[in-house]
């Protein structure tokens, strides 16, 4: 049977497929949607296979069997069978669970994600649905995953931001051209609570920006971080994305100095390992530009004096107020928090062990060119 002619899909079918492509988190489903859309654009099967990195046989199969009017046909049979296992009792428990706080069920995280709900309900019912299947059920029951809305733009000084952006662009240009002489590192100290600024922390009880709720009824979303907290100070080098993360008990000026001392030692050791002399580092080593925010303990006078005297290679550049978007390590924290948000933890030691693997052992996958939604006017100029 010959393949359909170009533009065989209706406008409504194209719109439906594009929406499904945007919403689906399953790679194989997105691939099958793209096959149909590219077929509609008149792309040859061989070209489509090369573009998607799959076999021509796969493309040919879904060109013939993908039904744009029934997107369930794009899912694996096993997934479809899982959805059919969603008994009335399962759905009743799902809706009851969504309306409860995780703390009511003995968990110390602050919000239900679809992945956490699926894990919890599998434990309780033995029915193993994927998070995508669960999202479909919730959407059919008129639940939506709602973002909290806030913006930093009205608090920012555009003139100061423009000046800083120009300076940062110059720093990065030099660092990329002369990495042996110039390095740009980003250091993070993020909001830990409603009233204080402390280390960028990971908590079993996270501040919830988003949660499942009945459409038209927005829940009150408290932002406590009362227990199960792991505090992290960290730095990342822009050129090669090398990162150094430290677990600390709390954030203050003395701990900031201690961790900066460790960072200086690691950079110095790296410099010596390529054939330089240890004693020449202060005079001939690379200039280190450290981008950091305006936390009060970053600016304590005695600490600044010690940094100037003991780390002559370091230059501290403070971000404009309310400008976390100029700090690329925010993407590390965001990706890490996004990863742990889908997992259940009973103990803080479980959380810390996973964080060590993600942050210090290279197991975290980071999308460097992404923008973070609803965190001010986010645009990572250094990415």
Buried (B, 14 or more C-beta within 10 A) or exposed (E): EEEEEEEEBEEEBBEBBEEBBEEBEBEBBBBBBBBBBBBBEEBEBEEBBEEBEBEBEBBBEBBEEBEBEEBEEBBEEEBEEBBEEBEEEBBEBBBEBBBEEBBEEEBBBBBBBBBBBBBBBEEEBEBEBBBBBBBBBBEEEEBBBBEEEEEBEEEBEEEEBEEBBEEBEEBBEBBEEEBEEBBBBBBBBBBBBEEEBBBBBBBBBBBBBBBBBBEEEEBEBEBBBEEBBBBBBBBBBBEEBBBBBBBBEEBBBEBBBBBBBEBBEEBBEBBBEEEBEEEEBEEEBBBBBBBBBBBEBBEBEEBBEBBEEEBBBBBBBBBBEBBBBBBBBBBBBBBBBBBBBEBBBEEBEBBBEBBBEBBBEEEBEBEEEEEBEEBBEBEBBBB
